[in-house]
Amino acid sequence: MLLAEFSIWPMDKGQSVSPYVARCLDVIDRSGLPYRLGPMGTALEGEYDQVLAVLKQCFDALLADCSRVTASVKLDYRKGYAGRLDAKV
């Protein structure tokens, strides 16, 4: 399973980007994967391809009307382990 912690935001939409971040949260929520929202990013757990697909969908949701998007991503893959959103805390 892959555990990913990431934050993503547009750089061309001014100081307050919460409506754009909310788009990504909607994508994450609809994915059905377990996640935890934090003050500076979101942790998401799932199979490798599933998690990366969600990240791509988040980018696509912002690229619809944003010219520049930045993301910070940390990935931790551990074969045979699940439930690490809670276990690693």
Secondary structure per residue as TSV (DSSP state, phi and psi in degrees):
chain	resnum	aa	ss	phi	psi
A	1	M	-	360.0	148.4
A	2	L	E	-106.2	131.1
A	3	L	E	-109.6	123.4
A	4	A	E	-125.2	136.7
A	5	E	E	-120.0	126.4
A	6	F	E	-149.5	159.8
A	7	S	E	-136.5	145.3
A	8	I	E	-144.3	138.3
A	9	W	E	-159.8	153.4
A	10	P	E	-81.5	146.1
A	11	M	S	-98.8	-5.7
A	12	D	S	-112.5	22.7
A	13	K	S	-122.1	20.3
A	14	G	-	87.9	-166.7
A	15	Q	S	-76.9	-36.7
A	16	S	-	-100.5	113.5
A	17	V	-	-117.5	17.0
A	18	S	H	-58.5	-36.0
A	19	P	H	-62.6	-31.7
A	20	Y	H	-76.5	-40.4
A	21	V	H	-63.8	-36.2
A	22	A	H	-62.2	-34.5
A	23	R	H	-58.5	-44.8
A	24	C	H	-66.8	-39.7
A	25	L	H	-62.3	-35.7
A	26	D	H	-63.8	-42.5
A	27	V	H	-60.6	-46.2
A	28	I	H	-63.1	-45.7
A	29	D	H	-62.0	-43.1
A	30	R	H	-70.4	-17.7
A	31	S	H	-66.7	-25.6
A	32	G	-	81.2	-3.0
A	33	L	-	-79.0	149.3
A	34	P	-	-67.2	138.5
A	35	Y	E	-149.8	162.9
A	36	R	E	-133.5	124.2
A	37	L	E	-86.6	131.3
A	38	G	-	-121.9	174.7
A	39	P	S	-69.0	-23.0
A	40	M	S	-125.2	10.2
A	41	G	-	169.5	-178.9
A	42	T	E	-128.8	136.5
A	43	A	E	-102.1	135.8
A	44	L	E	-135.6	139.9
A	45	E	E	-128.1	137.6
A	46	G	E	175.0	-174.0
A	47	E	-	-65.8	151.7
A	48	Y	H	-47.6	-55.5
A	49	D	H	-63.8	-35.2
A	50	Q	H	-64.3	-47.1
A	51	V	H	-65.0	-44.9
A	52	L	H	-66.5	-32.5
A	53	A	H	-64.1	-39.5
A	54	V	H	-64.9	-42.5
A	55	L	H	-59.5	-43.3
A	56	K	H	-62.8	-42.6
A	57	Q	H	-62.2	-36.2
A	58	C	H	-63.9	-45.7
A	59	F	H	-58.6	-47.9
A	60	D	H	-60.3	-37.7
A	61	A	H	-63.0	-34.6
A	62	L	H	-84.1	-36.0
A	63	L	H	-67.5	-11.5
A	64	A	T	-58.2	-34.6
A	65	D	T	-146.5	20.4
A	66	C	-	-119.0	137.7
A	67	S	S	-88.9	-21.6
A	68	R	-	-143.8	125.2
A	69	V	E	-126.7	135.2
A	70	T	E	-119.9	145.9
A	71	A	E	-140.8	149.3
A	72	S	E	-120.7	125.4
A	73	V	E	-134.7	133.9
A	74	K	E	-121.4	133.8
A	75	L	E	-123.2	140.8
A	76	D	E	-139.4	108.8
A	77	Y	E	-101.4	132.7
A	78	R	-	-140.2	111.9
A	79	K	T	-63.1	131.4
A	80	G	T	83.0	3.7
A	81	Y	-	-116.9	134.1
A	82	A	-	-133.3	169.2
A	83	G	-	74.2	21.7
A	84	R	H	-79.0	-10.8
A	85	L	H	-57.6	-36.8
A	86	D	H	-94.7	-40.9
A	87	A	H	-64.5	-32.3
A	88	K	T	-81.6	-8.8
A	89	V	-	-82.9	360.0
